[in-house]
Amino acid sequence: MVDIINLMITILHGENTVLSRQELNTIKTQSKDKETISLDGKSLDITKLTQALEARSLFVEEKLVIIENFLTRLGRKTKDDVLEYLSKSEIQPELVLWEGKEISKALLTKYFPKAKVRAFKPEASMFKFVESIGVVSVHDLLLLHHDLLKKEAAELVWFMIVRQFRYMILARDMGETGLAEFPPWQRGKYISQSKFFSLQQLILAYRKLLEIDLKIKRGLTPMPMDSLLDIFITSI
């Protein structure tokens, strides 16, 4: 078993990416006197990681290395190679792994038994809300939405709606094959919910959600995210 013990590792994971991002920004602020290196886990390889962890700075002694979506995006072989490298390295920079999805307890226990781990989960009412899309009336869905906004940021609600529609599209288009990463009970939920829509309706709704994000990022609307989501809900 690979036991990564030589690094000061913090793992921030879970689907409440708003809160986990805030925590990551706090770590960055607290480490402003350190050299900070950020790596994209999707394109990480041994060479990039070695350079980030082992290269010495002429001006700063301490280093903070941040890797985003390493555990959830890398291919199996590359991931194993990186984990093997980390387990054998005698280097001491602080390492933060930020993951936009929840990482299984089994993986964390196997590879990171001594890491500081923080899980950021959405409220239970979040899952009730997204699983009700298309199932309950628009009126009831709006009530669930407004109740949810008392506890969660509108940006996280948007993210979770996008996620739900993405999986419903896979379910409607490919059935269980498109949801192979999920356990049977979860595949069944997505497939059942997707049947309340046609594939064309799901794709159209998904595009509308992306347009909402684009409008806000480009300053093309004076309306806040929560109001735009209200309009979206009434349109589906």
C-alpha positions in Angstrom: 0.0 0.0 0.0 1.3 3.4 -0.9 1.5 5.6 2.2 2.2 9.2 1.5 3.8 10.5 4.7 6.5 12.9 3.5 4.5 15.9 2.6 2.3 18.3 4.5 -0.9 17.5 2.6 -4.3 19.2 2.8 -7.2 17.8 0.8 -10.2 19.9 0.1 -13.0 18.0 -1.7 -16.7 17.9 -2.2 -19.4 19.3 -4.4 -19.8 22.5 -2.4 -17.2 24.2 -4.5 -18.2 27.7 -3.3 -17.1 26.9 0.3 -14.1 24.8 -0.7 -12.9 27.7 -3.0 -13.2 30.1 -0.1 -11.1 27.8 2.0 -8.5 27.5 -0.7 -8.4 31.3 -1.0 -7.9 31.5 2.7 -4.9 29.1 2.5 -3.4 31.2 -0.3 -3.8 34.4 1.7 -2.3 32.8 4.8 0.6 31.7 2.6 1.3 35.0 0.9 4.9 34.9 2.1 5.5 31.6 0.4 6.2 30.8 -3.2 2.8 29.5 -4.6 2.6 27.2 -7.5 -0.7 26.1 -9.0 -1.0 23.0 -11.2 -3.9 21.7 -13.3 -4.5 18.1 -12.3 -6.0 17.3 -15.7 -2.6 17.8 -17.4 -0.3 16.8 -14.5 2.6 14.5 -15.1 5.7 13.5 -13.2 7.9 16.1 -14.8 5.6 19.0 -13.9 5.2 17.8 -10.4 8.9 17.2 -9.8 9.7 20.7 -11.0 7.0 22.2 -8.8 8.0 20.3 -5.7 11.8 20.1 -6.0 12.9 23.3 -7.7 14.4 25.8 -5.3 13.6 29.5 -5.3 16.5 32.0 -4.8 14.2 34.4 -3.0 11.7 32.4 -1.0 12.4 29.4 1.3 8.9 28.1 1.8 6.6 26.8 -0.9 2.9 26.1 -1.4 2.0 23.8 -4.2 -1.7 23.6 -5.2 -3.1 20.8 -7.5 -6.6 21.1 -8.7 -8.7 18.0 -9.7 -5.8 15.6 -9.6 -7.6 12.7 -8.1 -10.8 13.0 -10.2 -9.3 13.9 -13.6 -6.0 12.0 -14.2 -5.8 8.7 -16.0 -5.2 5.6 -13.9 -1.6 5.1 -14.9 -0.5 8.7 -14.5 -2.3 8.9 -11.2 -0.5 5.8 -9.9 2.8 7.1 -11.1 2.3 10.4 -9.3 1.1 8.7 -6.1 4.2 6.5 -6.2 6.4 9.5 -6.7 4.9 11.3 -3.7 5.2 8.3 -1.5 9.0 8.0 -2.0 9.9 11.7 -2.1 11.7 13.3 0.8 10.5 16.9 0.1 8.7 19.2 2.5 6.6 21.9 0.7 3.0 22.3 1.7 0.8 20.5 -0.8 -3.0 21.3 -1.2 -5.2 19.0 -3.4 -8.4 20.7 -4.4 -11.1 18.4 -5.8 -14.5 19.6 -7.2 -16.0 16.2 -6.4 -16.2 14.1 -3.3 -13.4 11.6 -3.0 -14.1 8.2 -1.6 -13.1 7.4 1.9 -11.4 4.3 0.7 -9.1 6.2 -1.6 -8.3 8.8 1.1 -7.6 6.1 3.6 -5.4 4.1 1.3 -3.2 6.9 -0.1 -3.5 9.8 2.3 -3.9 8.4 5.8 -2.1 11.3 7.5 -3.4 14.1 5.4 -5.6 16.9 6.7 -8.9 16.3 4.9 -11.9 18.6 4.7 -15.1 17.6 2.9 -17.5 20.3 1.6 -20.9 18.8 1.1 -24.0 20.7 -0.1 -27.1 20.8 2.2 -29.3 17.8 2.0 -32.0 20.1 0.7 -29.8 20.8 -2.3 -30.2 17.2 -3.5 -33.9 17.2 -2.8 -34.2 20.3 -5.0 -32.2 19.1 -8.0 -33.9 15.7 -7.9 -37.3 17.4 -8.0 -36.5 19.2 -11.3 -39.2 18.1 -13.8 -40.8 15.9 -11.2 -42.8 18.5 -9.2 -44.7 21.5 -10.4 -42.9 24.8 -11.2 -44.6 26.4 -8.2 -43.3 23.8 -5.8 -39.8 23.8 -7.4 -39.6 27.6 -7.0 -40.5 27.2 -3.3 -37.7 24.6 -2.9 -35.3 27.0 -4.7 -36.1 29.9 -2.5 -35.8 27.8 0.7 -32.5 26.5 -0.6 -31.1 30.0 -1.2 -31.5 30.7 2.5 -28.7 28.2 3.1 -26.6 28.0 -0.1 -25.1 30.5 -2.5 -26.9 30.9 -5.8 -23.7 30.1 -7.7 -23.6 26.7 -6.0 -27.2 26.1 -6.9 -26.5 26.9 -10.5 -23.5 24.5 -10.5 -25.6 21.7 -9.0 -28.4 22.2 -11.5 -25.9 22.1 -14.4 -24.5 18.9 -12.9 -27.9 17.3 -12.7 -28.8 18.2 -16.3 -25.5 16.9 -17.5 -26.2 13.5 -15.9 -29.8 13.5 -17.1 -28.6 14.1 -20.7 -26.2 11.1 -20.3 -29.0 9.0 -18.9 -31.5 9.9 -21.6 -29.0 9.5 -24.4 -27.0 6.5 -23.3 -28.9 4.9 -20.4 -26.8 3.1 -17.8 -23.8 3.0 -20.1 -23.4 6.8 -19.8 -23.5 6.6 -16.0 -21.1 3.7 -15.4 -19.2 5.7 -12.8 -22.2 5.7 -10.5 -23.6 2.9 -8.3 -26.8 1.2 -9.5 -29.1 3.1 -7.2 -27.8 6.4 -8.4 -28.0 5.5 -12.0 -31.6 4.5 -11.5 -32.4 7.9 -10.0 -30.9 9.8 -13.0 -32.6 7.6 -15.5 -36.0 7.9 -13.8 -35.7 11.7 -13.6 -34.5 12.1 -17.2 -37.7 10.4 -18.5 -39.7 13.6 -17.5 -37.9 15.3 -20.4 -37.0 14.6 -24.0 -33.4 14.6 -24.9 -33.9 17.8 -26.9 -35.5 19.5 -23.8 -32.6 18.5 -21.7 -30.0 19.8 -24.1 -31.9 23.1 -24.5 -32.1 23.6 -20.7 -28.4 22.8 -20.4 -27.6 25.5 -23.0 -29.8 28.0 -21.1 -27.8 27.3 -18.0 -24.5 27.9 -19.8 -25.9 31.2 -21.2 -26.8 32.3 -17.6 -23.2 31.8 -16.6 -21.9 33.6 -19.7 -24.2 36.6 -19.2 -23.0 37.1 -15.6 -19.3 36.7 -16.3 -19.5 39.2 -19.2 -21.7 41.6 -17.4 -24.5 41.3 -20.0 -27.3 41.3 -17.4 -28.2 43.5 -14.4 -30.0 40.6 -12.8 -28.4 38.5 -10.0 -27.9 34.7 -10.3 -30.9 33.8 -8.1 -33.3 35.8 -10.2 -31.9 34.3 -13.4 -32.4 30.8 -12.0 -36.0 31.7 -11.1 -36.6 32.6 -14.7 -34.9 29.4 -15.8 -37.1 27.3 -13.5 -40.2 28.8 -14.9 -39.1 27.9 -18.4 -38.5 24.2 -18.0 
